[in-house]
């Protein structure tokens, strides 16, 4: 529907739409020119300004399309370690994002096997660097994890070293090295004030 705008000489009997300028000033009794609309007023809307697409939007969409893979990998690691599932899932998603950024789909290769290696690598790097309070050899960490799993399954502590193929003394050594926890001590403010 087209709108018909008429520029007329307005008088007291005409339908007058006051202009914004006149609203602020006092009304003048004299005759002045205004726009009179013959059809209902419809304001034409400008099209919405489109937000520019993020440069990594395709990469993010590819990674987000495979979140089930991150859940699966994080679940596998959560069952084998004492780390919470949500933390491991975040690491797996970071691995998926790295894989999506480096993935080249030419050549008919599938994304899932490529992404699995990155997600597994991200979690294993984290566990290697932050898993224990002190640096423990990887073979000991694996033995400790296997031993904890066997204990959860109900194996007795006496039969555990034999089942793992190590001596009782070695198992105690591994347990001591891997079960160290770090605790934060509160700072005594009186003692620190004394030294200052």
NORLIN-V579364 format. One record per residue. RES is the residue in three letters. PHI is phi in whole degrees, 0 to 359 (999 if undefined). PSI is psi in radians with two decimals (999 if undefined). NEAR is the number of other C-alpha atoms within 10 Angstrom. Layout:
BEGIN
res=RES phi=PHI psi=PSI near=NEAR
res=RES phi=PHI psi=PSI near=NEAR
END
This chain:
BEGIN
res=UNK phi=999 psi=2.22 near=5
res=UNK phi=272 psi=2.61 near=6
res=UNK phi=259 psi=2.49 near=11
res=UNK phi=251 psi=2.05 near=12
res=UNK phi=252 psi=2.24 near=12
res=UNK phi=243 psi=2.34 near=11
res=UNK phi=260 psi=1.96 near=11
res=UNK phi=232 psi=2.97 near=12
res=UNK phi=271 psi=1.92 near=12
res=UNK phi=278 psi=2.50 near=16
res=UNK phi=231 psi=-3.06 near=14
res=UNK phi=292 psi=-0.38 near=9
res=UNK phi=268 psi=-0.24 near=6
res=UNK phi=282 psi=2.74 near=10
res=UNK phi=278 psi=2.06 near=13
res=UNK phi=239 psi=2.31 near=14
res=UNK phi=260 psi=2.01 near=10
res=UNK phi=291 psi=2.48 near=12
res=UNK phi=281 psi=2.72 near=10
res=UNK phi=300 psi=-0.52 near=8
res=UNK phi=295 psi=-0.70 near=8
res=UNK phi=286 psi=-0.40 near=10
res=UNK phi=295 psi=-0.62 near=9
res=UNK phi=282 psi=-0.56 near=8
res=UNK phi=267 psi=2.92 near=8
res=UNK phi=289 psi=2.63 near=8
res=UNK phi=287 psi=2.37 near=9
res=UNK phi=265 psi=2.33 near=8
res=UNK phi=285 psi=-0.22 near=8
res=UNK phi=286 psi=2.93 near=9
res=UNK phi=282 psi=2.32 near=10
res=UNK phi=220 psi=2.88 near=10
res=UNK phi=269 psi=2.32 near=12
res=UNK phi=224 psi=2.89 near=17
res=UNK phi=270 psi=2.27 near=16
res=UNK phi=244 psi=2.30 near=19
res=UNK phi=262 psi=2.25 near=15
res=UNK phi=277 psi=-0.44 near=11
res=UNK phi=241 psi=2.83 near=11
res=UNK phi=304 psi=2.46 near=8
res=UNK phi=285 psi=2.18 near=11
res=UNK phi=233 psi=2.13 near=9
res=UNK phi=278 psi=2.23 near=6
res=UNK phi=281 psi=2.27 near=6
res=UNK phi=269 psi=2.44 near=6
res=UNK phi=286 psi=2.57 near=6
res=UNK phi=296 psi=2.53 near=6
res=UNK phi=298 psi=2.46 near=6
res=UNK phi=289 psi=2.16 near=6
res=UNK phi=280 psi=2.31 near=6
res=UNK phi=286 psi=2.36 near=6
res=UNK phi=296 psi=2.51 near=6
res=UNK phi=290 psi=2.43 near=8
res=UNK phi=297 psi=2.43 near=9
res=UNK phi=297 psi=-0.43 near=8
res=UNK phi=258 psi=0.32 near=11
res=UNK phi=299 psi=-0.72 near=10
res=UNK phi=293 psi=-0.67 near=13
res=UNK phi=296 psi=-0.80 near=18
res=UNK phi=296 psi=-0.69 near=16
res=UNK phi=295 psi=-0.68 near=12
res=UNK phi=295 psi=-0.75 near=17
res=UNK phi=291 psi=-0.74 near=24
res=UNK phi=292 psi=-0.40 near=16
res=UNK phi=288 psi=-0.20 near=10
res=UNK phi=237 psi=0.59 near=16
res=UNK phi=294 psi=-0.44 near=15
res=UNK phi=297 psi=-0.57 near=11
res=UNK phi=293 psi=-0.70 near=21
res=UNK phi=296 psi=-0.70 near=25
res=UNK phi=297 psi=-0.73 near=17
res=UNK phi=295 psi=-0.80 near=14
res=UNK phi=293 psi=-0.75 near=21
res=UNK phi=296 psi=-0.65 near=25
res=UNK phi=296 psi=-0.70 near=17
res=UNK phi=298 psi=-0.76 near=14
res=UNK phi=287 psi=-0.61 near=19
res=UNK phi=295 psi=-0.59 near=17
res=UNK phi=289 psi=-0.52 near=12
res=UNK phi=268 psi=-0.30 near=13
res=UNK phi=235 psi=3.10 near=19
res=UNK phi=263 psi=0.12 near=11
res=UNK phi=280 psi=2.53 near=14
res=UNK phi=293 psi=2.59 near=13
res=UNK phi=300 psi=-0.75 near=18
res=UNK phi=298 psi=-0.70 near=13
res=UNK phi=295 psi=-0.75 near=12
res=UNK phi=292 psi=-0.58 near=26
res=UNK phi=294 psi=-0.71 near=23
res=UNK phi=299 psi=-0.71 near=17
res=UNK phi=295 psi=-0.70 near=24
res=UNK phi=295 psi=-0.66 near=29
res=UNK phi=293 psi=-0.67 near=26
res=UNK phi=299 psi=-0.73 near=18
res=UNK phi=298 psi=-0.69 near=23
res=UNK phi=296 psi=-0.71 near=32
res=UNK phi=295 psi=-0.71 near=22
res=UNK phi=295 psi=-0.71 near=18
res=UNK phi=294 psi=-0.73 near=22
res=UNK phi=295 psi=-0.60 near=24
res=UNK phi=290 psi=-0.52 near=15
res=UNK phi=258 psi=-0.05 near=12
res=UNK phi=285 psi=2.37 near=16
res=UNK phi=242 psi=1.91 near=13
res=UNK phi=283 psi=-0.07 near=10
res=UNK phi=289 psi=2.63 near=7
res=UNK phi=93 psi=0.06 near=6
res=UNK phi=74 psi=0.34 near=7
res=UNK phi=280 psi=2.60 near=11
res=UNK phi=272 psi=2.60 near=12
res=UNK phi=281 psi=-0.60 near=17
res=UNK phi=300 psi=-0.85 near=15
res=UNK phi=296 psi=-0.62 near=10
res=UNK phi=295 psi=-0.77 near=16
res=UNK phi=289 psi=-0.58 near=25
res=UNK phi=300 psi=-0.72 near=20
res=UNK phi=295 psi=-0.67 near=14
res=UNK phi=291 psi=-0.74 near=22
res=UNK phi=293 psi=-0.77 near=27
res=UNK phi=300 psi=-0.76 near=20
res=UNK phi=297 psi=-0.71 near=15
res=UNK phi=297 psi=-0.74 near=21
res=UNK phi=290 psi=-0.76 near=23
res=UNK phi=294 psi=-0.63 near=17
res=UNK phi=297 psi=-0.74 near=13
res=UNK phi=296 psi=-0.82 near=12
res=UNK phi=295 psi=-0.61 near=15
res=UNK phi=293 psi=-0.72 near=15
res=UNK phi=276 psi=-0.57 near=12
res=UNK phi=237 psi=0.11 near=11
res=UNK phi=286 psi=-0.57 near=17
res=UNK phi=231 psi=2.74 near=16
res=UNK phi=289 psi=-0.59 near=13
res=UNK phi=239 psi=2.82 near=14
res=UNK phi=286 psi=2.10 near=13
res=UNK phi=242 psi=2.44 near=14
res=UNK phi=301 psi=2.52 near=12
res=UNK phi=302 psi=-0.62 near=10
res=UNK phi=296 psi=-0.64 near=10
res=UNK phi=292 psi=-0.70 near=17
res=UNK phi=298 psi=-0.73 near=20
res=UNK phi=296 psi=-0.75 near=13
res=UNK phi=296 psi=-0.71 near=19
res=UNK phi=296 psi=-0.77 near=20
res=UNK phi=296 psi=-0.73 near=16
res=UNK phi=295 psi=-0.71 near=16
res=UNK phi=296 psi=-0.73 near=21
res=UNK phi=296 psi=-0.65 near=18
res=UNK phi=294 psi=-0.76 near=15
res=UNK phi=295 psi=-0.65 near=16
res=UNK phi=295 psi=-0.67 near=14
res=UNK phi=294 psi=-0.53 near=10
res=UNK phi=283 psi=-0.18 near=9
res=UNK phi=109 psi=0.14 near=9
res=UNK phi=288 psi=2.47 near=14
res=UNK phi=286 psi=2.73 near=11
res=UNK phi=290 psi=-0.42 near=12
res=UNK phi=287 psi=-0.63 near=9
res=UNK phi=274 psi=-0.18 near=11
res=UNK phi=296 psi=-0.87 near=19
res=UNK phi=299 psi=-0.66 near=18
res=UNK phi=295 psi=-0.71 near=12
res=UNK phi=295 psi=-0.59 near=12
res=UNK phi=278 psi=-0.23 near=14
res=UNK phi=82 psi=0.52 near=10
res=UNK phi=229 psi=2.97 near=12
res=UNK phi=278 psi=2.87 near=13
res=UNK phi=295 psi=-0.69 near=15
res=UNK phi=296 psi=-0.73 near=10
res=UNK phi=296 psi=-0.70 near=12
res=UNK phi=297 psi=-0.73 near=20
res=UNK phi=298 psi=-0.72 near=12
res=UNK phi=298 psi=-0.76 near=12
res=UNK phi=295 psi=-0.74 near=19
res=UNK phi=298 psi=-0.76 near=17
res=UNK phi=296 psi=-0.72 near=10
res=UNK phi=290 psi=-0.66 near=19
res=UNK phi=270 psi=-0.31 near=21
res=UNK phi=260 psi=0.21 near=12
res=UNK phi=288 psi=2.24 near=11
res=UNK phi=246 psi=2.59 near=9
res=UNK phi=263 psi=2.26 near=9
res=UNK phi=241 psi=2.57 near=6
res=UNK phi=266 psi=2.22 near=5
res=UNK phi=266 psi=2.48 near=6
res=UNK phi=283 psi=2.49 near=6
res=UNK phi=280 psi=2.27 near=8
res=UNK phi=278 psi=1.95 near=8
res=UNK phi=291 psi=-0.55 near=8
res=UNK phi=293 psi=-0.69 near=8
res=UNK phi=291 psi=-0.65 near=9
res=UNK phi=287 psi=-0.53 near=9
res=UNK phi=292 psi=-0.54 near=8
res=UNK phi=296 psi=-0.64 near=7
res=UNK phi=277 psi=-0.26 near=6
res=UNK phi=274 psi=999 near=5
END
